[in-house]
Amino acid sequence: MKDYAEDNVSKFYNNIGWKTKDDVTEDARICEDLRENASEYVSKCRLRVLKYIPDHGDNLLDMASGPIQYKEYLEYSKNFKKRYCIDLSVEALEQAKRKIEDHGVILCGSFFDIKLEKDFFDCSISLHTIYHIEKDKQEDAVRKLINVTKPGKNIVIVYSNPQSIPLIVLSLFVSPFRLLKKIFGIVSRGNKMGERKEQETDLYFFAHSNDWWNKFSDIATIKIVPWRSFGSGIQKRVIPNNRIGKKILECFLIWKKSTPRFLLNIFNIQ
């Protein structure tokens, strides 16, 4: 049976997502907050992953690595002998290979189809990936990550909390607006900007609740921590691009350190 989600994601990233203009990928333009006020904040959030990656090791698995598009991502494997990059996009892997050279092992294809040795990796990471897998196959993906990672070693998954208060509140206002955009997109089919906006909303996404992760407690110790207070979409809508916005994000970094459990249940990214 054809996997709609995987086909959808593959088409997006092979045709659109990793295209670059002015050194910025289309994926970054759509999915990240690239404004000046957020640059320090998002960089520190990316580097937070290092807290859960071993200081050294032989093999690191990067599931759906993309082109390793941010400089902070390169830090994750600097003390490993090899970084195994798996992705559906040939173009992304070519970019990744240029960045990590002989340090990298490149594997193109579906994570489900690629054969990997059991208990092989000293650490595995999956950033913004699992929620793009068909919702009923996400458990299989997580269990495979556990299977190929050495017992007692960390698997770092950056996911999303669909029950976050900002996300719920914003959706009450955004959903009608999206409907209007879709209607406008049909009427203005010849408008390139309208077509691009339509494509932006078509990428498959499904996030389970935080409680869903408890199902893996039979084979792993589960720890959920806040990674980022807002998803980039909400962040760009509610945080101003000025010095005040920068201060707000600095406060979130401090708040995150002092009250992580509170932020985990209230905010968006885990």
WOLIN-V961774 format. One line per field, one symbol per residue. psi: psi as a letter, one per 20 degrees, with the letter a starting at -180 (. if undefined). Layout:
# WOLIN-V961774
psi=???
This chain:
# WOLIN-V961774
psi=ppogghgggggghhhghjpppkjpqhgghgiqojqhhiggghghggihhhhjpqhrrgpppnplhbjmiqhhhhhhjhjqgqooopqipggghggghhhiciiqppopaphhhppqpqlhqiqqqoolghijqphiihghgghhgghiqqpiqqooooaqoijqghggghhhhhghghghggghhghlhiohghgghhhhjippppprrhhhiiijihiqopopqpgpgqqhggghhioqmahghghghhhhgghhhhmhhghghhagp.
